[in-house]
Amino acid sequence: MSRVLVVGAGLTGGACASLLRGAALGRVEVWDKARGAGGRMSTSRGTRDAACTADLGAQYITFEADRSEPRRSFYEELLSHGILQQLTAPIEGMVVKKGSCNYVAPQGISSVVKYYLKQSGADVFYEQHVTHISLRDGKWEVSRKTGPPELFDIVILTMPVPQILSLQGDIVNIINESQKQQLESVSYSSRYALGLFYEAGTRIDVPWAAQYLTNNPCIRFISIDNKKRNIESPEIGPSVVVHTTVTFGSEYLDSDPTEVQQLILSYLERIVPSLPKPSSIKCQKWRYSQVTKAVPNSLGQMILHTQPLLVCGGDGFTHSNFDGCIDSAMSLAEVVKSHL
Ligand SMILES: Cc1cc2nc3c(=O)[nH]c(=O)nc-3n(C[C@H](O)[C@H](O)[C@H](O)COP(=O)(O)OP(=O)(O)OC[C@H]3O[C@@H](n4cnc5c(N)ncnc54)[C@H](O)[C@@H]3O)c2cc1C
């Protein structure tokens, strides 16, 4: 029986762990450096009221008419469990391709990842920041920022590619020159997201649930997040999400976060002057937001070492959406199963 580690409790890691359920493996563990599940499918809570939530990363899951058919069962499963619901709220400026369908997660987009983690039966540990991966007695010795190193038979990496390349230990020399070149060619856009959390009973009087802006130098997208997710309750305060443009994200990537927050708020006020004062605000920097160039000709994963198995995947090996992560997760799970 093999001890397996999945690094990353995002969609790829969560879905991969759930696809490994039932395989003849020993214990499967998932480690993530964050305090909770979701990765870039994250749902944040207001500091004053934990019931007030906002999706700061991914907003919708889109079934694409021409591409998503092979993964239809994944959509059907999430819909049948109430994790996903059809987007019905009005979104200004949204382009919907014929035959495509957008879904939202009423409980927050991280509920999709949490669903898979629960299905997996894996032991999930947070605040486990992996720093080194080295070979020891035919196994992988995995070190983290806090806690002793641990040994695993199989390690699956699902974080953004630059974070894979920043790992230390034997992995540095295990990644061969050609793989290194391919991994270094992967690029991501960067952007900021702002979450504004309000007290219960606050009214936000705008006719839309979300809108895309095309001419603003700072803001690309604004949503009344609870309205977008079909949740309007007198007991839970509304929330607003703002995504900046990619140009703004790159320009202010290493600026002081407080200044960036103020700047985004000043643009927001000009666009929606009626917006009330929030009870708390979260400013999230997405250094690795969406993949702009994936690993060329990738099968959804890359095997870095076979005996013991070390394999990496994630949206950097496909593309940045639900289908891309599911494809990578399926491909990762296949590799692991074929090694047993
Ligand atoms: C602003 C924004 C909007 C988006 N909009 C959409 C959308 O509307 N629809 C859509 O389908 N997709 C959207 N996406 C893309 C989608 O969110 C991603 O493609 C997807 O979440 C990637 O999942 P992943 O599991 O591959 O990676 P991630 O979600 O990045 O998961 C990787 C995990 O690894 C962890 N990690 C990293 N390094 C370490 C380490 N050293 N040790 C331990 N853990 C580590 C991270 O904490 C993270 O949880 C959006 C993304 C962003 C940022």
The ligand as an SDF file (V2000), in Angstrom:
LIG
                    3D

 53 58  0  0  0  0  0  0  0  0999 V2000
   -9.5080   36.2750  -10.4870 C   0  0  0  0  0  0  0  0  0  0  0  0
   -9.7680   34.9240  -11.0950 C   0  0  0  0  0  0  0  0  0  0  0  0
  -10.9420   34.6860  -11.8150 C   0  0  0  0  0  0  0  0  0  0  0  0
  -11.1800   33.4400  -12.3800 C   0  0  0  0  0  0  0  0  0  0  0  0
  -12.3670   33.2100  -12.9990 N   0  0  0  0  0  0  0  0  0  0  0  0
  -12.6980   31.9520  -13.3780 C   0  0  0  0  0  0  0  0  0  0  0  0
  -14.0170   31.6300  -13.7720 C   0  0  0  0  0  0  0  0  0  0  0  0
  -14.9300   32.4690  -13.7530 O   0  0  0  0  0  0  0  0  0  0  0  0
  -14.2680   30.3490  -14.1490 N   0  0  0  0  0  0  0  0  0  0  0  0
  -13.3120   29.3600  -14.0890 C   0  0  0  0  0  0  0  0  0  0  0  0
  -13.6130   28.2100  -14.4160 O   0  0  0  0  0  0  0  0  0  0  0  0
  -12.0570   29.6400  -13.6960 N   0  0  0  0  0  0  0  0  0  0  0  0
  -11.7360   30.8980  -13.3200 C   0  0  0  0  0  0  0  0  0  0  0  0
  -10.4800   31.1730  -12.8450 N   0  0  0  0  0  0  0  0  0  0  0  0
   -9.4330   30.1240  -12.9380 C   0  0  0  0  0  0  0  0  0  0  0  0
   -9.5900   29.0400  -11.8710 C   0  0  0  0  0  0  0  0  0  0  0  0
   -9.8020   29.6480  -10.6260 O   0  0  0  0  0  0  0  0  0  0  0  0
   -8.3030   28.2140  -11.8450 C   0  0  0  0  0  0  0  0  0  0  0  0
   -8.0630   27.6840  -13.1450 O   0  0  0  0  0  0  0  0  0  0  0  0
   -8.3870   27.0330  -10.8860 C   0  0  0  0  0  0  0  0  0  0  0  0
   -8.9220   27.4170   -9.6570 O   0  0  0  0  0  0  0  0  0  0  0  0
   -6.9880   26.4520  -10.7100 C   0  0  0  0  0  0  0  0  0  0  0  0
   -7.0600   25.3630   -9.8210 O   0  0  0  0  0  0  0  0  0  0  0  0
   -5.7450   24.5260   -9.4590 P   0  0  0  0  0  0  0  0  0  0  0  0
   -6.1530   23.5280   -8.4260 O   0  0  0  0  0  0  0  0  0  0  0  0
   -5.0850   24.0430  -10.6780 O   0  0  0  0  0  0  0  0  0  0  0  0
   -4.7410   25.6080   -8.8090 O   0  0  0  0  0  0  0  0  0  0  0  0
   -4.9530   26.4720   -7.4870 P   0  0  0  0  0  0  0  0  0  0  0  0
   -6.3690   26.8040   -7.2990 O   0  0  0  0  0  0  0  0  0  0  0  0
   -3.9780   27.5990   -7.5680 O   0  0  0  0  0  0  0  0  0  0  0  0
   -4.5390   25.4830   -6.3160 O   0  0  0  0  0  0  0  0  0  0  0  0
   -3.2000   25.2820   -5.9390 C   0  0  0  0  0  0  0  0  0  0  0  0
   -3.1340   25.1830   -4.4250 C   0  0  0  0  0  0  0  0  0  0  0  0
   -1.7720   24.8860   -4.0690 O   0  0  0  0  0  0  0  0  0  0  0  0
   -1.4750   25.5740   -2.8770 C   0  0  0  0  0  0  0  0  0  0  0  0
    0.0000   25.7200   -2.8300 N   0  0  0  0  0  0  0  0  0  0  0  0
    0.7860   26.4570   -3.6240 C   0  0  0  0  0  0  0  0  0  0  0  0
    2.0820   26.3020   -3.2770 N   0  0  0  0  0  0  0  0  0  0  0  0
    2.0910   25.4370   -2.2390 C   0  0  0  0  0  0  0  0  0  0  0  0
    3.1270   24.8940   -1.4310 C   0  0  0  0  0  0  0  0  0  0  0  0
    4.4250   25.1660   -1.6390 N   0  0  0  0  0  0  0  0  0  0  0  0
    2.7770   24.0490   -0.4210 N   0  0  0  0  0  0  0  0  0  0  0  0
    1.4720   23.7400   -0.1930 C   0  0  0  0  0  0  0  0  0  0  0  0
    0.4580   24.2280   -0.9260 N   0  0  0  0  0  0  0  0  0  0  0  0
    0.7580   25.0530   -1.9370 C   0  0  0  0  0  0  0  0  0  0  0  0
   -2.2110   26.8980   -2.9920 C   0  0  0  0  0  0  0  0  0  0  0  0
   -2.4480   27.4580   -1.7240 O   0  0  0  0  0  0  0  0  0  0  0  0
   -3.4950   26.4790   -3.7070 C   0  0  0  0  0  0  0  0  0  0  0  0
   -4.5510   26.2250   -2.8050 O   0  0  0  0  0  0  0  0  0  0  0  0
  -10.2180   32.3960  -12.2460 C   0  0  0  0  0  0  0  0  0  0  0  0
   -9.0630   32.6300  -11.5080 C   0  0  0  0  0  0  0  0  0  0  0  0
   -8.8420   33.8700  -10.9150 C   0  0  0  0  0  0  0  0  0  0  0  0
   -7.6170   34.0690  -10.0650 C   0  0  0  0  0  0  0  0  0  0  0  0
  1  2  1  0
  2  3  1  0
  2 52  2  0
  3  4  2  0
  4  5  1  0
  4 50  1  0
  5  6  2  0
  6  7  1  0
  6 13  1  0
  7  8  2  0
  7  9  1  0
  9 10  1  0
 10 11  2  0
 10 12  1  0
 12 13  2  0
 13 14  1  0
 14 15  1  0
 14 50  1  0
 15 16  1  0
 16 17  1  0
 16 18  1  0
 18 19  1  0
 18 20  1  0
 20 21  1  0
 20 22  1  0
 22 23  1  0
 23 24  1  0
 24 25  2  0
 24 26  1  0
 24 27  1  0
 27 28  1  0
 28 29  2  0
 28 30  1  0
 28 31  1  0
 31 32  1  0
 32 33  1  0
 33 34  1  0
 33 48  1  0
 34 35  1  0
 35 36  1  0
 35 46  1  0
 36 37  1  0
 36 45  1  0
 37 38  2  0
 38 39  1  0
 39 40  1  0
 39 45  2  0
 40 41  1  0
 40 42  2  0
 42 43  1  0
 43 44  2  0
 44 45  1  0
 46 47  1  0
 46 48  1  0
 48 49  1  0
 50 51  2  0
 51 52  1  0
 52 53  1  0
M  END
$$$$
